[in-house]
Amino acid sequence: MGRDQAAEINATGVTVDVGEVTVRYLLYGLLPSWFLPGLADWAMPGAPVSRRRPAPRNP
């Protein structure tokens, strides 16, 4: 944030609440980044790649 932007925010009286920023981060950042891989995992069932390959034989 530049000095001009900080001065503008100060002049307009707009404040940023830490709780609001945290909720926005959780709802719009962390939740989608957790939900999308989970949805992809659910949509593509099957054994993991490591289970599809045969185990190496011991000599």
PDBQT receptor file of N, H, CA, C and O in Angstrom, charges set to zero:
ATOM      1  N   MET A   1       0.858  -1.159   0.000  1.00  0.00    +0.000 N 
ATOM      2  CA  MET A   1       0.000   0.000   0.000  1.00  0.00    +0.000 C 
ATOM      3  C   MET A   1       0.903   1.219   0.000  1.00  0.00    +0.000 C 
ATOM      4  O   MET A   1       1.811   1.351   0.820  1.00  0.00    +0.000 OA
ATOM      5  N   GLY A   2       0.631   2.085  -0.924  1.00  0.00    +0.000 N 
ATOM      6  H   GLY A   2      -0.106   1.978  -1.590  1.00  0.00    +0.000 HD
ATOM      7  CA  GLY A   2       1.433   3.298  -1.030  1.00  0.00    +0.000 C 
ATOM      8  C   GLY A   2       0.977   4.358  -0.045  1.00  0.00    +0.000 C 
ATOM      9  O   GLY A   2      -0.087   4.256   0.567  1.00  0.00    +0.000 OA
ATOM     10  N   ARG A   3       1.798   5.362   0.087  1.00  0.00    +0.000 N 
ATOM     11  H   ARG A   3       2.662   5.444  -0.410  1.00  0.00    +0.000 HD
ATOM     12  CA  ARG A   3       1.495   6.450   1.020  1.00  0.00    +0.000 C 
ATOM     13  C   ARG A   3       0.249   7.217   0.579  1.00  0.00    +0.000 C 
ATOM     14  O   ARG A   3      -0.547   7.647   1.414  1.00  0.00    +0.000 OA
ATOM     15  N   ASP A   4       0.080   7.388  -0.744  1.00  0.00    +0.000 N 
ATOM     16  H   ASP A   4       0.727   7.038  -1.422  1.00  0.00    +0.000 HD
ATOM     17  CA  ASP A   4      -1.093   8.093  -1.259  1.00  0.00    +0.000 C 
ATOM     18  C   ASP A   4      -2.379   7.316  -0.961  1.00  0.00    +0.000 C 
ATOM     19  O   ASP A   4      -3.396   7.900  -0.586  1.00  0.00    +0.000 OA
ATOM     20  N   GLN A   5      -2.320   6.003  -1.131  1.00  0.00    +0.000 N 
ATOM     21  H   GLN A   5      -1.494   5.529  -1.435  1.00  0.00    +0.000 HD
ATOM     22  CA  GLN A   5      -3.490   5.169  -0.863  1.00  0.00    +0.000 C 
ATOM     23  C   GLN A   5      -3.835   5.199   0.619  1.00  0.00    +0.000 C 
ATOM     24  O   GLN A   5      -5.010   5.262   0.981  1.00  0.00    +0.000 OA
ATOM     25  N   ALA A   6      -2.826   5.156   1.475  1.00  0.00    +0.000 N 
ATOM     26  H   ALA A   6      -1.872   5.106   1.181  1.00  0.00    +0.000 HD
ATOM     27  CA  ALA A   6      -3.065   5.223   2.917  1.00  0.00    +0.000 C 
ATOM     28  C   ALA A   6      -3.668   6.559   3.296  1.00  0.00    +0.000 C 
ATOM     29  O   ALA A   6      -4.555   6.615   4.148  1.00  0.00    +0.000 OA
ATOM     30  N   ALA A   7      -3.202   7.640   2.680  1.00  0.00    +0.000 N 
ATOM     31  H   ALA A   7      -2.482   7.595   1.988  1.00  0.00    +0.000 HD
ATOM     32  CA  ALA A   7      -3.753   8.963   2.967  1.00  0.00    +0.000 C 
ATOM     33  C   ALA A   7      -5.195   9.068   2.495  1.00  0.00    +0.000 C 
ATOM     34  O   ALA A   7      -6.029   9.689   3.153  1.00  0.00    +0.000 OA
ATOM     35  N   GLU A   8      -5.482   8.458   1.353  1.00  0.00    +0.000 N 
ATOM     36  H   GLU A   8      -4.805   7.954   0.818  1.00  0.00    +0.000 HD
ATOM     37  CA  GLU A   8      -6.857   8.482   0.827  1.00  0.00    +0.000 C 
ATOM     38  C   GLU A   8      -7.801   7.717   1.752  1.00  0.00    +0.000 C 
ATOM     39  O   GLU A   8      -8.906   8.178   2.036  1.00  0.00    +0.000 OA
ATOM     40  N   ILE A   9      -7.365   6.556   2.216  1.00  0.00    +0.000 N 
ATOM     41  H   ILE A   9      -6.467   6.181   1.985  1.00  0.00    +0.000 HD
ATOM     42  CA  ILE A   9      -8.190   5.773   3.136  1.00  0.00    +0.000 C 
ATOM     43  C   ILE A   9      -8.395   6.547   4.431  1.00  0.00    +0.000 C 
ATOM     44  O   ILE A   9      -9.494   6.544   4.986  1.00  0.00    +0.000 OA
ATOM     45  N   ASN A  10      -7.363   7.200   4.913  1.00  0.00    +0.000 N 
ATOM     46  H   ASN A  10      -6.470   7.202   4.462  1.00  0.00    +0.000 HD
ATOM     47  CA  ASN A  10      -7.453   7.985   6.131  1.00  0.00    +0.000 C 
ATOM     48  C   ASN A  10      -8.409   9.150   5.948  1.00  0.00    +0.000 C 
ATOM     49  O   ASN A  10      -9.167   9.471   6.864  1.00  0.00    +0.000 OA
ATOM     50  N   ALA A  11      -8.392   9.787   4.789  1.00  0.00    +0.000 N 
ATOM     51  H   ALA A  11      -7.777   9.526   4.045  1.00  0.00    +0.000 HD
ATOM     52  CA  ALA A  11      -9.237  10.942   4.531  1.00  0.00    +0.000 C 
ATOM     53  C   ALA A  11     -10.701  10.550   4.396  1.00  0.00    +0.000 C 
ATOM     54  O   ALA A  11     -11.579  11.302   4.821  1.00  0.00    +0.000 OA
ATOM     55  N   THR A  12     -10.977   9.403   3.821  1.00  0.00    +0.000 N 
ATOM     56  H   THR A  12     -10.264   8.793   3.476  1.00  0.00    +0.000 HD
ATOM     57  CA  THR A  12     -12.368   8.998   3.621  1.00  0.00    +0.000 C 
ATOM     58  C   THR A  12     -12.959   8.339   4.853  1.00  0.00    +0.000 C 
ATOM     59  O   THR A  12     -14.178   8.190   4.943  1.00  0.00    +0.000 OA
ATOM     60  N   GLY A  13     -12.128   7.942   5.802  1.00  0.00    +0.000 N 
ATOM     61  H   GLY A  13     -11.138   8.063   5.729  1.00  0.00    +0.000 HD
ATOM     62  CA  GLY A  13     -12.625   7.327   7.027  1.00  0.00    +0.000 C 
ATOM     63  C   GLY A  13     -12.928   5.852   6.893  1.00  0.00    +0.000 C 
ATOM     64  O   GLY A  13     -13.570   5.271   7.768  1.00  0.00    +0.000 OA
ATOM     65  N   VAL A  14     -12.477   5.232   5.808  1.00  0.00    +0.000 N 
ATOM     66  H   VAL A  14     -11.956   5.703   5.097  1.00  0.00    +0.000 HD
ATOM     67  CA  VAL A  14     -12.704   3.808   5.607  1.00  0.00    +0.000 C 
ATOM     68  C   VAL A  14     -11.681   3.040   6.420  1.00  0.00    +0.000 C 
ATOM     69  O   VAL A  14     -10.479   3.292   6.330  1.00  0.00    +0.000 OA
ATOM     70  N   THR A  15     -12.169   2.103   7.212  1.00  0.00    +0.000 N 
ATOM     71  H   THR A  15     -13.146   1.898   7.285  1.00  0.00    +0.000 HD
ATOM     72  CA  THR A  15     -11.259   1.281   8.003  1.00  0.00    +0.000 C 
ATOM     73  C   THR A  15     -11.421  -0.172   7.598  1.00  0.00    +0.000 C 
ATOM     74  O   THR A  15     -12.456  -0.571   7.066  1.00  0.00    +0.000 OA
ATOM     75  N   VAL A  16     -10.401  -0.946   7.852  1.00  0.00    +0.000 N 
ATOM     76  H   VAL A  16      -9.560  -0.622   8.284  1.00  0.00    +0.000 HD
ATOM     77  CA  VAL A  16     -10.419  -2.367   7.541  1.00  0.00    +0.000 C 
ATOM     78  C   VAL A  16     -10.382  -3.119   8.855  1.00  0.00    +0.000 C 
ATOM     79  O   VAL A  16      -9.442  -2.984   9.638  1.00  0.00    +0.000 OA
ATOM     80  N   ASP A  17     -11.413  -3.910   9.086  1.00  0.00    +0.000 N 
ATOM     81  H   ASP A  17     -12.176  -4.019   8.449  1.00  0.00    +0.000 HD
ATOM     82  CA  ASP A  17     -11.507  -4.698  10.307  1.00  0.00    +0.000 C 
ATOM     83  C   ASP A  17     -10.766  -6.016  10.107  1.00  0.00    +0.000 C 
ATOM     84  O   ASP A  17     -10.950  -6.689   9.093  1.00  0.00    +0.000 OA
ATOM     85  N   VAL A  18      -9.937  -6.378  11.066  1.00  0.00    +0.000 N 
ATOM     86  H   VAL A  18      -9.788  -5.831  11.890  1.00  0.00    +0.000 HD
ATOM     87  CA  VAL A  18      -9.166  -7.614  10.956  1.00  0.00    +0.000 C 
ATOM     88  C   VAL A  18     -10.092  -8.823  10.887  1.00  0.00    +0.000 C 
ATOM     89  O   VAL A  18      -9.811  -9.765  10.147  1.00  0.00    +0.000 OA
ATOM     90  N   GLY A  19     -11.171  -8.817  11.628  1.00  0.00    +0.000 N 
ATOM     91  H   GLY A  19     -11.400  -8.052  12.230  1.00  0.00    +0.000 HD
ATOM     92  CA  GLY A  19     -12.127  -9.920  11.595  1.00  0.00    +0.000 C 
ATOM     93  C   GLY A  19     -12.771 -10.076  10.228  1.00  0.00    +0.000 C 
ATOM     94  O   GLY A  19     -12.976 -11.192   9.750  1.00  0.00    +0.000 OA
ATOM     95  N   GLU A  20     -13.088  -8.956   9.606  1.00  0.00    +0.000 N 
ATOM     96  H   GLU A  20     -12.922  -8.050   9.994  1.00  0.00    +0.000 HD
ATOM     97  CA  GLU A  20     -13.699  -8.994   8.274  1.00  0.00    +0.000 C 
ATOM     98  C   GLU A  20     -12.708  -9.546   7.244  1.00  0.00    +0.000 C 
ATOM     99  O   GLU A  20     -13.083 -10.337   6.378  1.00  0.00    +0.000 OA
ATOM    100  N   VAL A  21     -11.465  -9.133   7.341  1.00  0.00    +0.000 N 
ATOM    101  H   VAL A  21     -11.160  -8.491   8.044  1.00  0.00    +0.000 HD
ATOM    102  CA  VAL A  21     -10.445  -9.644   6.428  1.00  0.00    +0.000 C 
ATOM    103  C   VAL A  21     -10.265 -11.141   6.626  1.00  0.00    +0.000 C 
ATOM    104  O   VAL A  21     -10.122 -11.882   5.653  1.00  0.00    +0.000 OA
ATOM    105  N   THR A  22     -10.271 -11.593   7.874  1.00  0.00    +0.000 N 
ATOM    106  H   THR A  22     -10.387 -10.991   8.664  1.00  0.00    +0.000 HD
ATOM    107  CA  THR A  22     -10.108 -13.018   8.166  1.00  0.00    +0.000 C 
ATOM    108  C   THR A  22     -11.272 -13.824   7.601  1.00  0.00    +0.000 C 
ATOM    109  O   THR A  22     -11.059 -14.875   6.998  1.00  0.00    +0.000 OA
ATOM    110  N   VAL A  23     -12.480 -13.351   7.785  1.00  0.00    +0.000 N 
ATOM    111  H   VAL A  23     -12.652 -12.496   8.275  1.00  0.00    +0.000 HD
ATOM    112  CA  VAL A  23     -13.650 -14.062   7.268  1.00  0.00    +0.000 C 
ATOM    113  C   VAL A  23     -13.612 -14.111   5.749  1.00  0.00    +0.000 C 
ATOM    114  O   VAL A  23     -13.919 -15.144   5.153  1.00  0.00    +0.000 OA
ATOM    115  N   ARG A  24     -13.244 -13.017   5.124  1.00  0.00    +0.000 N 
ATOM    116  H   ARG A  24     -12.996 -12.178   5.608  1.00  0.00    +0.000 HD
ATOM    117  CA  ARG A  24     -13.160 -13.013   3.650  1.00  0.00    +0.000 C 
ATOM    118  C   ARG A  24     -12.094 -13.972   3.160  1.00  0.00    +0.000 C 
ATOM    119  O   ARG A  24     -12.296 -14.666   2.163  1.00  0.00    +0.000 OA
ATOM    120  N   TYR A  25     -10.959 -14.022   3.849  1.00  0.00    +0.000 N 
ATOM    121  H   TYR A  25     -10.795 -13.459   4.659  1.00  0.00    +0.000 HD
ATOM    122  CA  TYR A  25      -9.892 -14.953   3.467  1.00  0.00    +0.000 C 
ATOM    123  C   TYR A  25     -10.373 -16.392   3.591  1.00  0.00    +0.000 C 
ATOM    124  O   TYR A  25     -10.127 -17.209   2.704  1.00  0.00    +0.000 OA
ATOM    125  N   LEU A  26     -11.058 -16.706   4.689  1.00  0.00    +0.000 N 
ATOM    126  H   LEU A  26     -11.258 -16.042   5.410  1.00  0.00    +0.000 HD
ATOM    127  CA  LEU A  26     -11.521 -18.073   4.901  1.00  0.00    +0.000 C 
ATOM    128  C   LEU A  26     -12.600 -18.463   3.897  1.00  0.00    +0.000 C 
ATOM    129  O   LEU A  26     -12.560 -19.562   3.345  1.00  0.00    +0.000 OA
ATOM    130  N   LEU A  27     -13.568 -17.572   3.651  1.00  0.00    +0.000 N 
ATOM    131  H   LEU A  27     -13.601 -16.679   4.099  1.00  0.00    +0.000 HD
ATOM    132  CA  LEU A  27     -14.681 -17.895   2.763  1.00  0.00    +0.000 C 
ATOM    133  C   LEU A  27     -14.303 -17.889   1.289  1.00  0.00    +0.000 C 
ATOM    134  O   LEU A  27     -14.738 -18.755   0.530  1.00  0.00    +0.000 OA
ATOM    135  N   TYR A  28     -13.495 -16.919   0.882  1.00  0.00    +0.000 N 
ATOM    136  H   TYR A  28     -13.141 -16.216   1.498  1.00  0.00    +0.000 HD
ATOM    137  CA  TYR A  28     -13.225 -16.763  -0.544  1.00  0.00    +0.000 C 
ATOM    138  C   TYR A  28     -11.848 -17.264  -0.950  1.00  0.00    +0.000 C 
ATOM    139  O   TYR A  28     -11.552 -17.305  -2.145  1.00  0.00    +0.000 OA
ATOM    140  N   GLY A  29     -11.001 -17.642  -0.016  1.00  0.00    +0.000 N 
ATOM    141  H   GLY A  29     -11.240 -17.608   0.955  1.00  0.00    +0.000 HD
ATOM    142  CA  GLY A  29      -9.671 -18.124  -0.334  1.00  0.00    +0.000 C 
ATOM    143  C   GLY A  29      -9.448 -19.552   0.093  1.00  0.00    +0.000 C 
ATOM    144  O   GLY A  29      -9.232 -20.436  -0.736  1.00  0.00    +0.000 OA
ATOM    145  N   LEU A  30      -9.500 -19.773   1.389  1.00  0.00    +0.000 N 
ATOM    146  H   LEU A  30      -9.676 -19.055   2.063  1.00  0.00    +0.000 HD
ATOM    147  CA  LEU A  30      -9.163 -21.080   1.923  1.00  0.00    +0.000 C 
ATOM    148  C   LEU A  30     -10.239 -22.128   1.633  1.00  0.00    +0.000 C 
ATOM    149  O   LEU A  30      -9.913 -23.250   1.245  1.00  0.00    +0.000 OA
ATOM    150  N   LEU A  31     -11.486 -21.787   1.812  1.00  0.00    +0.000 N 
ATOM    151  H   LEU A  31     -11.751 -20.876   2.127  1.00  0.00    +0.000 HD
ATOM    152  CA  LEU A  31     -12.564 -22.750   1.585  1.00  0.00    +0.000 C 
ATOM    153  C   LEU A  31     -12.614 -23.241   0.138  1.00  0.00    +0.000 C 
ATOM    154  O   LEU A  31     -12.683 -24.451  -0.080  1.00  0.00    +0.000 OA
ATOM    155  N   PRO A  32     -12.582 -22.348  -0.865  1.00  0.00    +0.000 N 
ATOM    156  CA  PRO A  32     -12.565 -22.862  -2.240  1.00  0.00    +0.000 C 
ATOM    157  C   PRO A  32     -11.314 -23.680  -2.555  1.00  0.00    +0.000 C 
ATOM    158  O   PRO A  32     -11.388 -24.656  -3.301  1.00  0.00    +0.000 OA
ATOM    159  N   SER A  33     -10.166 -23.292  -1.993  1.00  0.00    +0.000 N 
ATOM    160  H   SER A  33     -10.106 -22.499  -1.387  1.00  0.00    +0.000 HD
ATOM    161  CA  SER A  33      -8.950 -24.046  -2.289  1.00  0.00    +0.000 C 
ATOM    162  C   SER A  33      -8.962 -25.415  -1.623  1.00  0.00    +0.000 C 
ATOM    163  O   SER A  33      -8.211 -26.301  -2.031  1.00  0.00    +0.000 OA
ATOM    164  N   TRP A  34      -9.786 -25.605  -0.621  1.00  0.00    +0.000 N 
ATOM    165  H   TRP A  34     -10.396 -24.885  -0.289  1.00  0.00    +0.000 HD
ATOM    166  CA  TRP A  34      -9.937 -26.915   0.013  1.00  0.00    +0.000 C 
ATOM    167  C   TRP A  34     -11.064 -27.695  -0.655  1.00  0.00    +0.000 C 
ATOM    168  O   TRP A  34     -10.972 -28.914  -0.801  1.00  0.00    +0.000 OA
ATOM    169  N   PHE A  35     -12.114 -27.011  -1.058  1.00  0.00    +0.000 N 
ATOM    170  H   PHE A  35     -12.189 -26.021  -0.940  1.00  0.00    +0.000 HD
ATOM    171  CA  PHE A  35     -13.302 -27.650  -1.604  1.00  0.00    +0.000 C 
ATOM    172  C   PHE A  35     -13.067 -28.205  -3.009  1.00  0.00    +0.000 C 
ATOM    173  O   PHE A  35     -13.529 -29.303  -3.318  1.00  0.00    +0.000 OA
ATOM    174  N   LEU A  36     -12.370 -27.479  -3.848  1.00  0.00    +0.000 N 
ATOM    175  H   LEU A  36     -11.994 -26.587  -3.597  1.00  0.00    +0.000 HD
ATOM    176  CA  LEU A  36     -12.185 -27.909  -5.236  1.00  0.00    +0.000 C 
ATOM    177  C   LEU A  36     -11.394 -29.211  -5.352  1.00  0.00    +0.000 C 
ATOM    178  O   LEU A  36     -11.822 -30.087  -6.104  1.00  0.00    +0.000 OA
ATOM    179  N   PRO A  37     -10.266 -29.397  -4.656  1.00  0.00    +0.000 N 
ATOM    180  CA  PRO A  37      -9.609 -30.704  -4.732  1.00  0.00    +0.000 C 
ATOM    181  C   PRO A  37     -10.457 -31.828  -4.137  1.00  0.00    +0.000 C 
ATOM    182  O   PRO A  37     -10.418 -32.956  -4.628  1.00  0.00    +0.000 OA
ATOM    183  N   GLY A  38     -11.216 -31.533  -3.096  1.00  0.00    +0.000 N 
ATOM    184  H   GLY A  38     -11.248 -30.616  -2.698  1.00  0.00    +0.000 HD
ATOM    185  CA  GLY A  38     -12.103 -32.539  -2.524  1.00  0.00    +0.000 C 
ATOM    186  C   GLY A  38     -13.186 -32.949  -3.505  1.00  0.00    +0.000 C 
ATOM    187  O   GLY A  38     -13.527 -34.127  -3.606  1.00  0.00    +0.000 OA
ATOM    188  N   LEU A  39     -13.719 -31.990  -4.219  1.00  0.00    +0.000 N 
ATOM    189  H   LEU A  39     -13.442 -31.033  -4.137  1.00  0.00    +0.000 HD
ATOM    190  CA  LEU A  39     -14.740 -32.273  -5.226  1.00  0.00    +0.000 C 
ATOM    191  C   LEU A  39     -14.141 -33.086  -6.372  1.00  0.00    +0.000 C 
ATOM    192  O   LEU A  39     -14.775 -34.016  -6.871  1.00  0.00    +0.000 OA
ATOM    193  N   ALA A  40     -12.945 -32.745  -6.783  1.00  0.00    +0.000 N 
ATOM    194  H   ALA A  40     -12.431 -31.989  -6.377  1.00  0.00    +0.000 HD
ATOM    195  CA  ALA A  40     -12.283 -33.508  -7.843  1.00  0.00    +0.000 C 
ATOM    196  C   ALA A  40     -11.995 -34.935  -7.383  1.00  0.00    +0.000 C 
ATOM    197  O   ALA A  40     -12.126 -35.876  -8.165  1.00  0.00    +0.000 OA
ATOM    198  N   ASP A  41     -11.609 -35.098  -6.134  1.00  0.00    +0.000 N 
ATOM    199  H   ASP A  41     -11.503 -34.333  -5.498  1.00  0.00    +0.000 HD
ATOM    200  CA  ASP A  41     -11.350 -36.431  -5.596  1.00  0.00    +0.000 C 
ATOM    201  C   ASP A  41     -12.632 -37.258  -5.571  1.00  0.00    +0.000 C 
ATOM    202  O   ASP A  41     -12.613 -38.451  -5.872  1.00  0.00    +0.000 OA
ATOM    203  N   TRP A  42     -13.727 -36.630  -5.216  1.00  0.00    +0.000 N 
ATOM    204  H   TRP A  42     -13.743 -35.660  -4.971  1.00  0.00    +0.000 HD
ATOM    205  CA  TRP A  42     -15.011 -37.320  -5.169  1.00  0.00    +0.000 C 
ATOM    206  C   TRP A  42     -15.488 -37.674  -6.584  1.00  0.00    +0.000 C 
ATOM    207  O   TRP A  42     -16.061 -38.742  -6.799  1.00  0.00    +0.000 OA
ATOM    208  N   ALA A  43     -15.252 -36.781  -7.536  1.00  0.00    +0.000 N 
ATOM    209  H   ALA A  43     -14.787 -35.913  -7.361  1.00  0.00    +0.000 HD
ATOM    210  CA  ALA A  43     -15.748 -36.987  -8.896  1.00  0.00    +0.000 C 
ATOM    211  C   ALA A  43     -14.948 -38.035  -9.655  1.00  0.00    +0.000 C 
ATOM    212  O   ALA A  43     -15.461 -38.627 -10.605  1.00  0.00    +0.000 OA
ATOM    213  N   MET A  44     -13.718 -38.274  -9.263  1.00  0.00    +0.000 N 
ATOM    214  H   MET A  44     -13.301 -37.792  -8.492  1.00  0.00    +0.000 HD
ATOM    215  CA  MET A  44     -12.870 -39.235  -9.969  1.00  0.00    +0.000 C 
ATOM    216  C   MET A  44     -12.502 -40.380  -9.035  1.00  0.00    +0.000 C 
ATOM    217  O   MET A  44     -11.387 -40.424  -8.516  1.00  0.00    +0.000 OA
ATOM    218  N   PRO A  45     -13.428 -41.302  -8.818  1.00  0.00    +0.000 N 
ATOM    219  CA  PRO A  45     -13.137 -42.400  -7.898  1.00  0.00    +0.000 C 
ATOM    220  C   PRO A  45     -12.116 -43.360  -8.504  1.00  0.00    +0.000 C 
ATOM    221  O   PRO A  45     -11.882 -43.373  -9.712  1.00  0.00    +0.000 OA
ATOM    222  N   GLY A  46     -11.532 -44.142  -7.646  1.00  0.00    +0.000 N 
ATOM    223  H   GLY A  46     -11.721 -44.132  -6.664  1.00  0.00    +0.000 HD
ATOM    224  CA  GLY A  46     -10.558 -45.124  -8.105  1.00  0.00    +0.000 C 
ATOM    225  C   GLY A  46      -9.430 -45.223  -7.106  1.00  0.00    +0.000 C 
ATOM    226  O   GLY A  46      -9.295 -44.407  -6.194  1.00  0.00    +0.000 OA
ATOM    227  N   ALA A  47      -8.645 -46.225  -7.301  1.00  0.00    +0.000 N 
ATOM    228  H   ALA A  47      -8.756 -46.888  -8.041  1.00  0.00    +0.000 HD
ATOM    229  CA  ALA A  47      -7.512 -46.434  -6.410  1.00  0.00    +0.000 C 
ATOM    230  C   ALA A  47      -6.437 -45.396  -6.696  1.00  0.00    +0.000 C 
ATOM    231  O   ALA A  47      -6.294 -44.943  -7.832  1.00  0.00    +0.000 OA
ATOM    232  N   PRO A  48      -5.692 -45.024  -5.684  1.00  0.00    +0.000 N 
ATOM    233  CA  PRO A  48      -4.578 -44.110  -5.925  1.00  0.00    +0.000 C 
ATOM    234  C   PRO A  48      -3.548 -44.751  -6.863  1.00  0.00    +0.000 C 
ATOM    235  O   PRO A  48      -3.508 -45.973  -7.004  1.00  0.00    +0.000 OA
ATOM    236  N   VAL A  49      -2.745 -43.946  -7.481  1.00  0.00    +0.000 N 
ATOM    237  H   VAL A  49      -2.777 -42.953  -7.366  1.00  0.00    +0.000 HD
ATOM    238  CA  VAL A  49      -1.775 -44.439  -8.457  1.00  0.00    +0.000 C 
ATOM    239  C   VAL A  49      -0.841 -45.457  -7.813  1.00  0.00    +0.000 C 
ATOM    240  O   VAL A  49      -0.477 -46.442  -8.454  1.00  0.00    +0.000 OA
ATOM    241  N   SER A  50      -0.454 -45.246  -6.580  1.00  0.00    +0.000 N 
ATOM    242  H   SER A  50      -0.750 -44.446  -6.059  1.00  0.00    +0.000 HD
ATOM    243  CA  SER A  50       0.470 -46.168  -5.923  1.00  0.00    +0.000 C 
ATOM    244  C   SER A  50      -0.157 -47.549  -5.725  1.00  0.00    +0.000 C 
ATOM    245  O   SER A  50       0.569 -48.539  -5.630  1.00  0.00    +0.000 OA
ATOM    246  N   ARG A  51      -1.471 -47.637  -5.662  1.00  0.00    +0.000 N 
ATOM    247  H   ARG A  51      -2.061 -46.834  -5.739  1.00  0.00    +0.000 HD
ATOM    248  CA  ARG A  51      -2.137 -48.928  -5.497  1.00  0.00    +0.000 C 
ATOM    249  C   ARG A  51      -2.320 -49.656  -6.821  1.00  0.00    +0.000 C 
ATOM    250  O   ARG A  51      -2.540 -50.867  -6.824  1.00  0.00    +0.000 OA
ATOM    251  N   ARG A  52      -2.235 -48.956  -7.937  1.00  0.00    +0.000 N 
ATOM    252  H   ARG A  52      -2.056 -47.972  -7.935  1.00  0.00    +0.000 HD
ATOM    253  CA  ARG A  52      -2.424 -49.585  -9.242  1.00  0.00    +0.000 C 
ATOM    254  C   ARG A  52      -1.166 -50.310  -9.711  1.00  0.00    +0.000 C 
ATOM    255  O   ARG A  52      -1.255 -51.261 -10.488  1.00  0.00    +0.000 OA
ATOM    256  N   ARG A  53      -0.014 -49.879  -9.255  1.00  0.00    +0.000 N 
ATOM    257  H   ARG A  53       0.058 -49.106  -8.624  1.00  0.00    +0.000 HD
ATOM    258  CA  ARG A  53       1.241 -50.501  -9.665  1.00  0.00    +0.000 C 
ATOM    259  C   ARG A  53       1.522 -51.712  -8.794  1.00  0.00    +0.000 C 
ATOM    260  O   ARG A  53       1.254 -51.670  -7.593  1.00  0.00    +0.000 OA
ATOM    261  N   PRO A  54       2.040 -52.768  -9.347  1.00  0.00    +0.000 N 
ATOM    262  CA  PRO A  54       2.373 -53.939  -8.535  1.00  0.00    +0.000 C 
ATOM    263  C   PRO A  54       3.565 -53.619  -7.621  1.00  0.00    +0.000 C 
ATOM    264  O   PRO A  54       4.428 -52.813  -7.966  1.00  0.00    +0.000 OA
ATOM    265  N   ALA A  55       3.592 -54.250  -6.483  1.00  0.00    +0.000 N 
ATOM    266  H   ALA A  55       2.890 -54.905  -6.203  1.00  0.00    +0.000 HD
ATOM    267  CA  ALA A  55       4.680 -54.060  -5.528  1.00  0.00    +0.000 C 
ATOM    268  C   ALA A  55       5.956 -54.681  -6.074  1.00  0.00    +0.000 C 
ATOM    269  O   ALA A  55       5.896 -55.706  -6.755  1.00  0.00    +0.000 OA
ATOM    270  N   PRO A  56       7.093 -54.091  -5.794  1.00  0.00    +0.000 N 
ATOM    271  CA  PRO A  56       8.349 -54.696  -6.257  1.00  0.00    +0.000 C 
ATOM    272  C   PRO A  56       8.601 -56.015  -5.540  1.00  0.00    +0.000 C 
ATOM    273  O   PRO A  56       8.281 -56.169  -4.361  1.00  0.00    +0.000 OA
ATOM    274  N   ARG A  57       9.175 -56.956  -6.267  1.00  0.00    +0.000 N 
ATOM    275  H   ARG A  57       9.435 -56.831  -7.224  1.00  0.00    +0.000 HD
ATOM    276  CA  ARG A  57       9.455 -58.277  -5.680  1.00  0.00    +0.000 C 
ATOM    277  C   ARG A  57      10.790 -58.267  -4.967  1.00  0.00    +0.000 C 
ATOM    278  O   ARG A  57      11.758 -57.669  -5.437  1.00  0.00    +0.000 OA
ATOM    279  N   ASN A  58      10.828 -58.920  -3.856  1.00  0.00    +0.000 N 
ATOM    280  H   ASN A  58      10.042 -59.406  -3.474  1.00  0.00    +0.000 HD
ATOM    281  CA  ASN A  58      12.097 -59.048  -3.119  1.00  0.00    +0.000 C 
ATOM    282  C   ASN A  58      12.890 -60.233  -3.679  1.00  0.00    +0.000 C 
ATOM    283  O   ASN A  58      12.313 -61.290  -3.933  1.00  0.00    +0.000 OA
ATOM    284  N   PRO A  59      14.197 -60.074  -3.873  1.00  0.00    +0.000 N 
ATOM    285  CA  PRO A  59      14.990 -61.191  -4.434  1.00  0.00    +0.000 C 
ATOM    286  C   PRO A  59      15.195 -62.315  -3.440  1.00  0.00    +0.000 C 
ATOM    287  O   PRO A  59      15.837 -63.315  -3.763  1.00  0.00    +0.000 OA
TER     288      PRO A  59
